[in-house]
């Protein structure tokens, strides 16, 4: 019998591993595990329970929108469908942006990026993002994607690299 000391208590899950997952339900669960690992912050239990109970709804939504560029009408429809799941829909963008990002969704030509509390706080520290009080809410999301594309082009980096920089920036 193996010694308890050899038991691995931590599982590592990279962005690349989540992106590479092809099974939609498994990918949704990996997004949650990746995005809400402790000690960085946990997903409120009520939201986690609702997501798990509604995996078939989420599977249906993401089967339709993965790898697609959505127009304004399609974006609204996706948020409306997600809205039946507690913690998703028009109420917030943190979980949705992670799901949109990992399912390679674009909004009006802008590849979706993660906009959570950590990234939003960092946006407010830089003059390049001045003029908006950035918050992880749907009302800011398309503006965020637009601005990230602009700044990425100006600085010859990808929007994803810029988002990763913001997430890891220590003020």
N, C-alpha and C positions, 0 to 999 in steps of 0.2 A: 504494500500500500504506500503511495507517494506521501512524502512529508507535507504537512500543511504549509510549511515555509515556502514551498515551491508553487503554491497557488497564486495565480496572477489576479490581482484585485483591480486592475485598470485595463480597459480596452481602448486602443487607439483607433480613431476613425478620422481619416483625412478628407479634405474636400475632393480629392481625386477619387477616392473610394466611393464617396457618395455619388459623385457625378457618373461613375462607371456603372452603377447599379441599374439594371434594366427592368426588374420587376417593380411595378408602380407602387404597390402596397409596401414592399420592403424599402423602397427608396423613401417613401414618406416617413417611415419609422426611422430610417437612418438620418434623414434631415433633422428630425426631432432630437435624436440622440446626439448628433453632431452639434446642433445649434443650442442645446439647452443642457449641456453637461455641467456638472458642478465642478469647481466652485464659482464658475463664471455667472451662473444664474440658472435657476430651474424654471421649468414651465409650470405654471400654476396647475395644481392637480385637476381642477374643474375643466380646464382647457384640454389637458392631456387625455382625461377620460372621454370628453366629447369627441376629440379627434379619433381616438381608438374606436369608439362606438360608431363613428361615421366614416370608417375607412373606405367603405364601398362608394359613398358619395364622393369622397376625395379622389378615389381611383377613377371614377367616371369623369370628373372635371379635368384631372391632369392627363388622362388618356386623350382627351379632345384638344387640350391646349399646349401640350408639350411640343417643343421645337417650333412653335408658331409665333408669328408677329401679329399681335392683336391690335385692332383699331379701337377707338373710343367706345363704340357700342359693345364690342366683344369683351373689353376690359370690364365694363359695367356688368355685363351678364355673368362673367366669371366671379366678380365680387358678390353678386346677388346669390349665385349658387353656393359659394363658400360661406355665405352669411348664415346658413342654417346650422353650421357647426360653431358651437360656442368658442369664441376666441378668434374666429376667422371672419372673413367678409369685410364690410366697410368699417368695422370697429377698430381696426388696427392694421399695421402693415408689417410688424416685426416677423411674425410667423409666415405670413403670406409672402413677403419678399424672399425669405429663405426658400420656400417652396418654388416660387416663380424662378428664382435663380437656378436652383438645381435641376429644374425641369426645362431649362433653356428657353424660357419664354421671353419675348420682347414686347414692349409697349410702344406702339407708334414708331417703330424703327429703332428703339433704344433697348439694348439688351438689359434685362432685369438684373439688378444688383441687390445686395442685402442692405436694408436700412432698418437697423434696430436701435435701441437706446444708446448703445456704445458709439455707433457711427454717428448718430444724430448729435450727440454731445460734442464730438470732435469737429463736426462741420461748423459749429458755432464758434470755434476757436480760430478759424482761418478767414482772412480778409477775402479770399477767393470765393467764399460762400456768403459774404455779407449781403444784407438786404432782405433776408428771410430768417425768421426764427424757426430753425430746423427742428422738427419733431418726427418721431416714427409713426406718422399718420398718413392715410391715403392721399389727403389733400396736398402733401408735400412730395409725394413719391415721383410723379412724372417730372416735376421741376428738378428733383434730385437727379433723376436719370439724364435729363437734358444737360444739366450743369456738369455732371461727371463726364459725359461724352465730350463736352466743350473743353474742359480742363485736361482730359486725357489727350485730346488732339493737340492742344497747345504745348503739352509737356512730353509728347512722343512716348506715352505709356498707354497701356490698355485701361479702360474703366475699372476692370477687375483688380488690376494692380493698385490703382488709386484707392479703391475701397479697402483693400487689404492694408495699405499704408495707414489709412484713417483709423481702421479698427485697432491696429497695433500701436498707434502714436501715443507716446507718453508725454503729457504736457508738463 
